[in-house]
Amino acid sequence: MAEALRVALAGLGTVGGGVVRLLDANRDLITRRAGRAIEIVAISARDRSRDRGIDLSRFAWVDDTSALATHPDVDVVAEMIGGSDGPALTLARATLAAGRGLVTANKAMLAHHGLELAEAAERAGAALKFEAAVAGGIPVIKGLRDGAAANEIARVYGILNGTCNFILSKMEAEGRDFAEVLAEAQALGFAEVDPTFDIDGIDAAHKLSILASVAFGTRPAFGDVVAQGIRHVLGADIAEAAALGHRIRLIGLAESGPDNSGTGGLFQRVHPHLVPLDHPLAHVTGSTNAVVAEGNFVGRLLFQGAGAGEGPTASAVVADLIDIARGEYGPPFAMPAASLTVPHPADSGERRGRAYVRFMVEDRVGVLAEIAAAMRDAGVSIESLIQRGATQDGRVLVAIVTHDGPERCVAQALERLRGSQSVAGQPLWMPILG
């Protein structure tokens, strides 16, 4: 049997600790599948004295994390630090420059610096693997990069953030509002103390930019992803969606479409959607993630499973290490970096579909006529209109479902209503997943 693959582990938080435990628990099986042993030989973390419930005495402790990149006994560095820049990026650059393989779960770093790191890996002939960066233990990167490699992908989309899905599922099941469920999610550890990255769609946008690059052969373009999270979704919206035969899910979606010049572009957006009950994503609940890819020969592929947590994410990290031990790795983003095209943002205004638009309005004569007039003047065709009774503050919920049409028309209608004395707060617009 070949010599062991020697790994340096940077970061001993939830995922890093999970990697140690998984390699210990499944050591014999992993050795047989990899064709050689995989051994952690060096570690680094912020707090050396912290009790992590793991015997760390068998590993060499390195105080300077960046020194792992040139440690004499290391073949591969597994980076579990996190953050788009700082120590994680310094370590990643140094590791690849030294010709060592890099395994990372760091979606933010890849979203911002993925092209640079892919080019560095190719120059060095080193592996760059990141299955754990998107959807935890779900092998969606490998599925797109390898299993669907022969297909032209028209669309990739899914539920990419478990925190948001947990909150929406709780709101749906218990009829509660966002703020109350968020507080519970924080108490249970499903949401961070500062949940901004999750609930505002930034975490999902990082993951979507990586998926889009692998699926469409483009350079990662996080700056092109338009993100809106779930903080403005009301319990009443959940109820209205249910009455319409839908559920609300935060969906990250990338698809090809015309850009402003009318030629090929790439549309990337994270946004709450109404998902029909007959679509599999409507039945993804709790902190589960799911990704759908549509290929021109393979059809619809669904990847579903645990999107975060110690076990699932560690599973993805170790799977990447097994690939490296076997010598099975190629271009990080499915094709050589020089072949990755610069994506041109598609014009979202030309996307067609049905939409749900919710207003909270003052209980006064003429409000519905004002809204209907704005829709008419913008060229929006209304399929249905629902008005609910006044709430305790005297406001009335008005929900509209539009017929199929360009998104720019709905945007123009909302702009016409901006500043209206009848409309309270910001209207909520959500596309209906087709």
N, C-alpha and C positions, 0 to 999 in steps of 0.2 A: 504494500500500500504506500502511496505517495506521502511525503512529509506533510505534517499538519499545516493548515492555513492559520497563520498567526494574526490575531485581531487585537487592535487597540480600541478601547471603548471610551468615548468622550461623552460624559453626562450619565449620571446614575439616578435620574428621576424615575418616574413611572415606567417609561419605555426601556431605559437603560437597565434598570433592575430586572425588568421582564426578560430582556435578552439573556442576562446571566442565568436566571432561573430556567428558562427554556433550554439553553444549552446543557445545563446540568441534568434536567429531567429527561431529555430525549437524546442524550449523548450518543448512545449506541446506534439508534435509528438514523440520526443525522450523519454519523460517520459512514454508515453503509450507503446512504443515498448520495452523499457528496463524494464518495470514493476516497476520502481521507478525513482525518479528524479536523474539527474546527475548534481552536483554543483561544480564549482570551489570555493575553500575556501582559497587557498594560492597561491601566485605567486612569481617568482623570475626572475630577468633579470639583465644584466650588467648595464643598465642605467635607474635609477629610474625616472629621470626627463624628459625623452623623451616623447613627445606627440605622442601617437599611435592611436589617434582617437577613443579610447575606454575608458569607465568609469571604472577605476581600483580601485577606492576608496572603492568599496564594498568587495575587497579581502584583506586578510592579506598579507602585503609585507614582504618577508624574504630576508635579505641581503646575508646571507650565503646559497647559493644554496643547498649545501649538507645537510643542516638542514631540508630541506623538507622531507627527508627520514624518519625522526623521529618526524615530526610535530604531535602533539597529535590529531589533528582533521582531519587527512588525511587517506584515504583508499588506494588510487592509486596515483602514480606519473606519469605524462606525461612529458617525456623528449624531448624537442625540441631545445636543445643546439647545437648538432652536434659535429663532431670530434671523431676520433677513441679512443682517450685517454683523459686525462685532466679532467675538471669538469664533463663532461658527464659520463665518466666511473666511476668516484668516486661516483657520485649520483646513478648510476645504481646499483653498488655493494652494497651501503649502503641501498638502497630501498629494494632490495631483501633480504638482511641480516636481515632487520627489519620485514620481512614477509609481506611487502606491494606489491601490484601489480605494474607492470611497463609497460607503453605503450611508445613506442619510434618510431621515424621516422629516426633513426640514422643508416643508412646502413653501414657506415665505422666502427662503433663500433661493430655491429653484425658480419661483415665480419672478423674482427680481434679477437673478444672476445665472439662470439656467444655461443660456447660450454660452456665456463666458466659460462656465465650468465644463460644458460639453466639449468645447473647443480645446480646453486644457487637457481633458481626458484623452481626446483623440491624439493630440500631439505627443502625449506621454505613452500612448498605448496602454492606458490604465482603465480599469472599470469604473463607471459611475452608475450606481444603482439606487433607485428611490421608490420602490414599490410602497413602502410604508408612508410616503408623503401624501398619498391620496387614498381615502377610504379605508384606512387601517388595514385589517387583515384580508380585504377583498382583493384578489389578484387582477385588478382591472388594468393596470399599466401593462402587465405581461399579456393579458388577454388582447389588448389593442395592438401592442407592439409586435407580438409574435402570432397569436392565434388568429387575428383578423388582418394580418399583414398584407394579404392579397386583395383586400377590399378597398374600394373608395368609400370613405365614411361621409355620409350626408349630414349626420347630426349626432351629437353626443350630449346627454343631459342626465340630470339625476338629483337625488337628495344627497348633498355632500357635507352637511353639517349636522351631527347628531344632537347638539344642544338645541338648535332651532326645531328639529323634528320632535324632540322630546317635549318642548314647550307647546308646539302646535297640537301634538297628540293629546296632551293633558287638557288643553283648552277645549278640544273637541270632545273628549270623553266626559269631562266634568262640568262643562258649561261655564268655565271661569275666564277672567280676563287676563291679558298678557302680564301686567305688572305683578299680580299675585302669583302666577305660575312661575315667572322668572325668579322671584324670591325663594320659592320652594326649590327650584332647580339649583340655585346657589347653595342652599342649605344642604342639599343632598350631594353636592359635588359635581353635578352635571353641568354647571355653568360656573365660569370664573367670577371672582369678586368684581373685576371689571370685565363685563361680558361683551364689550363693544365689538371686538373682532368677530364674535359669533353672531350676535343678533343683528348687526348691521351688514352682514353678508361678506365681510372681508376675508374671513377664513375660507369660505366657499369659493370666493373669487380667486384666491391663490391656487386652490386645487383645480378649478376650471381652467385656468390658464395653462396648467401642466397637461391636463387631459386634452385640451384643444391642440397643443403642440404635437403630442403623440398621434392624435387622430387625424390631423389635417396636414402634417408635415410643415408646420410654420414655426417661426421662432417664438418662444414664450413671450406673451405681450400682456402682462398683468395690467398695464396702464390702459389697455383697450377694453377691459371688462367693466361694464356698467353694473354697479351693485346697489341694491336696495334690500334691506333686511326686513324683519318682521315686527319691529317695535310699534308700528302703527296699526297692526291687525287687531281688531276688536273681537270679543266673544260673539258679538252680533254678526260679524262677518262670517265666522265659523258656522253659525246657525243658518245664515242665508245660503251659504255654499251647500250645506247639507240639504236644505229644502230644494235646491236646484239639482241634486244628485251628484255633488262634487265634494271634495275635501281640499283644504288649503295646505299646500306644501311649498317650502322654499326650494326653488329649482334653479340649479345652475345649468345653462344651456349654451352650447356653441353649435353653430351651423353655417354652412356656406350661404352666401346671398350677395346681391349686387351692392357695390360701394357707391359713393356719390357720383362716380363717373359712369355708372351703369355696367361696369365690368365686375369680375369676381372679387368678392370680399369675404370677410369672416365676421360673423355676428357672435358676440360673447356677452352674456348678461346673467346676473344672479338676481332673482326677483320672486316674490310670492306669486304662485299660480293657483288657479282653480283646476284641480285634476279630476277628471271624470271617474266615477266609481268603477268603471270597467277597465281602467288602466292599472297595471300592477303597482305603480308608484302610489296610488291612493291607499294601498293596504300596507305600506311601509310605515310602521309606527315606532314610538319610543326613540332610542338613540341609534337605531339602525340606519345604515347608508345603503343606497342603491344607485347604480349607474346603468343607463340604457345607451347602447350604440346601435346605429342603423347603417349597415353596410350594403353595398349594391348587389352582392352575391349571397352573403350570409344571412341577410335580413336583420331582424331585431335580435340583439343580444342583451340579456339582463344579468347584471352582476349585483348580488345583494348579500349583505352580511354585516358583521360588527365593524363599524367605521372608526372606532377609537378604543382606548383602553390598553392595559398592560399586555394581556395575552394576545389579542389580535394584532396589535402593532408590532410586538416583538416577533410574532410569527412571520410577518412580512419582512422584517429586517433579516432574520435568520434564513429565510428563503433566498434572499439576495446573496447572502454569504455562501449558501450552498451552490448557487449558480457560479459564483466566482471561483469556488473550490474546484468546480468541474471544468472551468475555463469557458463557460457559456455566457458570453456577454458580447454585445455589439454596440452600435451607436445608441447613446442614452435616449434620444428622442426618436428612435425608430429608423432614422436615416442619418447619414453623415451631416455634421453641422453645416457644411458648405451647401448642402442641398435644401436646408430649411429656408423657406421663403419668408419674406417680410409680410405679415398679414396687413391687409388694408381693411380698416373697420367698415363693415357693411352698414348701410343706411337703415337704421331701425324704423324710420318713418315709413318705409316701403313694405315692412313686414305686414302680412295680413293675418287676421284671426278675429275671434270673438273675444270680448273682454267683459269683466265685471267692474263697475264703477260705483263707489259708495260715497254718499254725501251725508253729513249731518247738517241739517238746515233749521232755520227758525220756523216756528209754527205760525205761518202767516199766509194770507191769500196771495197767489201769484208765483209762489216759489217753484212749483212744478212747471209752470209755463215758462219761467225764466230758464230753467235747466233744459227743458225740451227745445227751446228756441236756440240755445247755444249749441246743442247737439245737431239740430237741423242745419244751422248756418255753417257748421264745420263739416257737414256731409256724413254725420254719423247716423246710421239706421238703428233704431231701438227695437230690440226683439221683445223685451219685457221690462216693466217698471214696477217696483215694489215699494210701497210706503208703509212704515210701521207707526204705531201710536207714539205720542210724545213721551219722552223720558222724564225723569225727575227734574232735570234742568230745563225742561220745556222744549227741548230740541227733538227733531223727528229724523229718523233714518230713512233715506231714500236710496235704493239700490237699483241700478240699471244693468241689464245684460244687452250687449250690442250684437247686431248681426256681424257676419264676417266683413272686414274692411281694413284699410290701412291704419296702422297705429298712429300715423301723423294726424289723422282726423280727430281721434280722441284727444290727443295732446292739444290740438287747436281748440277743441271745445272747452277743455279745462282752463286753457289760457284765457278764453273769453269770460270765464266765470271768476277769474282771479280778482280779488277785491270786492266781490259781490257782498252786499250787506246781508244777504239771505243765507249764505253758506258759512258755516262755522268751522274754522280749522281747515286743514288740508284734506281734500278728497283723496280717497284711496282707489287707485287703479290697479287691477290685476289681470294679466292675460289668462285666457282659458286654454289649457294645454290641448293641442290638437292631436 
